[in-house]
């Protein structure tokens, strides 16, 4: 089990203009006939009432019409897809994870490669995640390069999620030991000590046009150094001057208040013990700062190991990896397990406080470390949010429309005319049980089906996942 299984994060704001255009180039030829999806219950993604017996018309990867079946007229050449008995929602948008490091049950720099990043993108597509932002742990500019190739239409693999990246984040150095960043990537996070160093480093990072600037303020239980307000205020100010969204990984209540007062756009992770107070909730709401959830990584140990046997997990994660995770979880001493359960209860209460306080909540799975398997983690995060007390419609909105907005993606996040036909087709309604988002019948990206059977066959043919 990692020495610090707490979430490590970042993302970008909705109130500032994105510095780059993040929409993908068209993935379908202009001559393709339209497709009419009929009969499903449709969840728009904006927390509005579902549309029963809906019709959804798609042409060239975009939704051209949507509504009750009798309100949509399809051209005579339309290809019809019968979805009676299904529920359709937007695909998931995850603005926080760390791509490229996980293989099987092990998260390590030794696994990082272009091919592993691509494999993780395929896994995300398989589970209906259409956008993924990696926050601050790029290595050798692999993420930046893949992102740029994808946006330029040079990546010769259709059907992948849109990749965004914060490049390399910033952190305080810890003399005599690695810094307090994620344990698998401390060597690629940029260390800064003074406001002047911070500004110079932000300018250097900004030259690569990252999708956000991320920094860490966390002493890892008093074992690491962290910079103070003078440095993080310089980071935020310089990044905003250059037009970038800024996301701060925080752990403590006072640090959360500090970065919000300094003008940060979002906080990666909710405050852990003792949880948020009224002052922080007001600061977040009044300044329109978004908060990432990152709950399922905290829940994985306290909830036990039964979830490892779920079909949607075991069909893509090798048995030896599941066995290794199971052994790690079962090795936790009883007193430590009780402590983790108490801490998670604080996190659940915190989520309810954020929601009741009107804070903009965003799904954040922290995918790519410990048990956060790509694609699976996003669905487990949704489930954790609802189990903590967030209404299902709001949780789905926090996994679709809200993250698309903060990432500056106006063509995604909801199922509406003019937006991409990124569809997650389910065998059961997640409003009845949020775990039904894991009962996936099909995934469509830009109106084209993801070949889930071929992906699954390739993974089960490979021994190391």
N, C-alpha and C positions, 0 to 999 in steps of 0.2 A: 504494500500500500504506500502511496507517495507520502513523503515526509510532511507535505502540506496539501491535504486534499481540498482546501478551500478554493473557491473560484478565483480566477485571475482574468480580468476583462478589458473591453473598450468598444465604443461605437461613435456615430456622428449625429449632430443635432438636426432638427427640422427647421429651426428658425433661421439658420444660416444657409446661404446658397452653396450648393455643392461645387467644388472646384473642378470636377470633371463630370462628363456625361457618363452615366453608368448603365444606360440601356444597351442591351446586346444588339448586334446587327441582325437584320431579318434572317430567320432560319428557314423560311419557306419560299418557294418560287411564286411570283405573282399570278401564275396561271393555275394554281391549285384550286380545285373546286371547293366550295364551302362544306362545312360539316355541321349537321344539326344534332345536338344532344337533346334527348327528350325523356320526359317521364320522371326525372329525379326530383328530390327535394334539394333546393339550392340555398346555401348559406352565403350571403354576399360577402361577409367579412367585416362589415361595419356595425355589427350588433343590431341591425334591423331585423324585422320579422322574416323568417324563411319564406321562400317561394315554393309552394307545393305544386307538383305536376308541372314542372318548369320546362321551358324550351330555351336553349342557348345556342345561338348561331355563331359560328367561327369561320373567318376567312383570313387566309394568309397569317395565321397565328394570333389574330386579334378577335376579340368578341365584338360582333357587330350588332347583336340584339340579344336581349334576355328578358324573360318575363313569364307569366303564365302561358301554357301551351297555346291557348286560343288567341294570344296577342302577338305571336311571332309568326311571320310568313317566311317560308324558306324558298329559295330558288328551286326550280325543277331539277337542277343537276346536283343538288346537295346530297352528300353522303350522310345517311342517318345512323345514329348510334342510340340504341334503346337502353336507357338507364333506369327503367322502372324498378322500384324497390331500393334504389341507391340514394345516397346523400352526397352532394358535391359541395366542396368548400374550396377556397383559395389554397394554393400550396403554401407551405410555411416559409417564413422569412426569418432567419436566425442571424442577428447582428453581432454575435459574440461566441467565439470559439478559437481554437488553435489548431490549424490544419497541418498535416504532414508528419506528425510525430508518433501517432498511435499505430501500433501493429499488434494484433492479437490482444493480449492483456498488458502490454508494455508500452509506456510512453517514454521515448528516448530520442535524443538528437541523432543517434545511430540509424534511426529509421527514416530520417527526413530526406526526401528526394522529390524530384518533379513527378515521378511515377506514383509515389505514395500520395501526393497532393491530388493527383488526378483520380486515384482510386477512391479517396475520401469524397471527392465530388460526385463520383458515380454512386457511392453509397447514399449520399444525401438525396440524389435524384430518385433512387430506388424507393426511399421512404417519403417522397413527396415534399422535399425541401428544395425550393427553387432559387434561393439567394442565401449566400453564406459570407459573413465577414470575419476574417481572421484578425485578431487584435494584438498586434505588437510583437509577434515572434517569427517574423519572416527570416529566412536563412538564405544567404547568397542571392538575394533578390529573386528567388524562385517564384514567390507569390506575385510580386510586382510584375515580373515578366509574363507569367501566365495570364494575369489580369489584362495586361496590355494587349497580348495576342488575342485574347477572347474579344475584347472590345473592337479590335481592328479587323475581326473576322478571319484571323489567321490560324486559329486553333482548329485543327482538322478533326474535331470530334463533336458532333452535334449532340444535343440533349443533355448537356451539362448544366448544373446550376450556375447562376451568375456569381463570380468570385469578386469579393471586395477585400481590401487589406489595409491595415494601418501601418504596414511596413515594420519598422523597429520602434518599440516604445522607449520611454525614458524612465530612469530610476536613479536613486542615490547609490553610490558605491558603499560596500561594507568592507572596510579595511581588514585584510587577513582572511577573508572568506568570500564565497560568491554572494552576489547581491540578493535582494529579497524578491526577485521576479520568479516566474514559474521555474521550478527546479530543472526542467528539461531544456531551458533556453536562456539561462542567465548570461551566457556568453554573447548572445546577439542583441540583448537589450542595451541601449546606450546609457552609459553612466554619466551623470552631471552633478556638479557640486555647487556651483554658483549661478545666480541669475544670468550672468553674461554667457557662461557655458551653455545654459539651457537655451537661451535665444539663438546662439550660433548653431546648436544641434538641431533645433526645430527648423531653422532655415535650410540646413543640409538635408534633413529628411523631407521637407516640403518640396525640394527640387524634383523628387521622384513622384510627386502628385499622389500621395497616399489618400485613401478615402476617409481617414481620420487620423488624429494625433492621439496617442494613448500614453498615459503615464501611471506609475504605481506609487501609492502612498500607503505603505504597510510594513510594520516592523516584524511581522511574523512572530507574534508572541514575544516581543522584546529581544529577538535574536538577530535582527538586521537593522541597518541604518535606514532612515527615511528622511527625505528633504522636507523642509518646512514651507510656510506660505510664501516666503520671498522667491523661492525657486519655482514652485508650481504656479504662482501668479505670473511669473515671467513666461513660463511655458504656454499658459492659456492666452496671455496677451499677444505673444508673438504668433501663435497659431491662428488666432482670430484675425490678426492684422493681415495674415497671408490667406485668409478665407477658408480655414479648415475647422471642422468640428473637432471638439476635444472631449475625450472620455477619460475619466479617472477611476482606476482601481482603488477602492477604499475598503477599510475594514472597521475602523473605529468611528463612533458617533461624532466626535469633535473634528476629525479629519474630513468627514462628509460635509459638515457645516462649513468648514474652511474652504474646500474646493468650490462649493456652491457660491459662497460669498465672493470668491475670486473670479466667478463667471464661467465655470465649466458647463458644458452642454449636457453631459450625462454622467451618471455614476455606474460603474460596473460593480455589481453586487449591491444588495441591500445591506444596511448596517446590521452587523451581528450583535451579540449581547452588549448592552441590554436592549437592543432594538431602537427604532426611531423614537424621538420625542416630538412634542408638539412644535417646538421651534424648527426642527429639521423639516418636518412635513410642510410647514408654512413656507420655509425657504424654497423647498423644491417646487411647490405649487406656484408661488408668486413669481419665481424665475423661470418657470416652464422647463425645469430640468427633468429629464427622463431617468428612470431607474431600471436597471436590469435585474431580473429575478434570480437566476442561478441557484435554484432550489434543489433540483434532482441530484446534483452531485453531493449535496449535503445529506440527502435522504437515503442514498444508496446503501450505506452501512446500517443505519438504524432500522430500515424496513426489512432487513433480512435478505435471504438469497432466493426466495421463491420466484421473483421476477426474472431470474436468469433462465428459468425453464419456459418462459413465454415463447410461443412459436415465432413471433416476429423478431425475437432476439436470436434464438438458436438456428434459424434458417440462414443467417448470414455470418454469425460469429462462430468460429471453430470450437469444438468441444474442449480442446485443451486450454483455450483461452478462458472459456467459461469456468472450467475447473480451477484454474489459477485464481480467478477473481473470487470464486466461492471460498477457496482456501484462505485468501486474504481477509475476507469479511468474517469468516468463522473464527479467525485467530484473534479477533479483537477481545480483550479482557472484559469481563462483565461490568466492572466499574467504569471503564472507558466507554462502553456501549451505553450505559445509563446516562452518562454525561453527554454523549452525542445526541441521544433522544431528547434530553432537556434543551439542548442548544437548538435542535431542529424545531421544537415547539415554539421557541422564541422567534425563529425565522418565520414560521407560519403566522404567528400573531402579528409580526411586523408587516407581512404582506397585506393582511386585512387592514392594518392601520394606513398603509400607503393608499390602498384602494379607497377606503372611507375618507381619507384626506384629500382626494382628488388629484393625487400624483399620477403622472403619466407612466404607467407600468409597461415594460417591454419584455417579452419572452427572451430569455438568455440561457441557452443550454450549457454553455462552457464546454462545448463538444471537443473531444480530442484528448482528454486526459482521464486517467483512472478508469472509471466504468462508463465514461461518456462516449459510447460508440456512436459514430456518425449516423445521423438519421434516427436511430432509436432514441438518443438522448433528447431530441426535440419533442418527441411524443411523450416521453416520460416527464419532461418539464411541464408540458401542458397539463398533464394529469396531476402533477404536484400542485400547480397553481389552483386548480379547481378543488382538489381535496383540501387545500388550505382555506377555502371559503370564497374564492373569486368566482363569480357567476360564469358559466360556460361560454355564453356569448361574448362577455368581456374578455375572457382568456383567449378565445379564438381571435378576437380583434387585436389583442396584444401580441399575437403570433403572426399576424398577416398585415392588416392595414397600418397599424401604428409603426412597426419596424420599417415597412416600406417607405413611410413618410420621413422617418428620421434619417433614412439612408438616401433620401432624395431620388426616389424611384416612383415617379408619378404614374407609370404604366403598369404597376403591380400592386398586389396587396388586397384588392377587392375584385369581384366579378361584376364588371360593368362595361357597357359599350365603350370601345376605344382602348380597352386595356388588354394585356396579354392573356391568352387563354391558358393559364397555368392552373390546372385543375387537379384536385385530389378527390378521387372517386372512392367512396366508402361503402362497405356492405351494411353498415348500421349508422344510426344518427348519433353524433357526438353530443347533441343536446340532451339525449336520454342518458348517456354515459360517456364521459369525455374519453374513456379508454377506447371508444369506438373509432377514434382517429387512427388507431393502429390496425383496424380491420380494412386494409387497403385492397380495393378491387382493381384500380388502375391509376396511373399518374400520367397526365398530359402536360408537356412543357411547350409553350407556344403552339398549342393545338395538336401536337404530335405525341403519340403514346410512347412512354419509356418502355423499352423491352426488358421488363423486370425478370422474366424467365431466363433470358440469356445472361443477364448480370448474375443472377443467383447461381446458374449453372457454372459460370466462370469462377465464382468464389468457392463453391463447394469442390471444384476440381483442384483448387490450390490449397495445399496444406497450411502454409502460414497465412493468415488473413491480412 
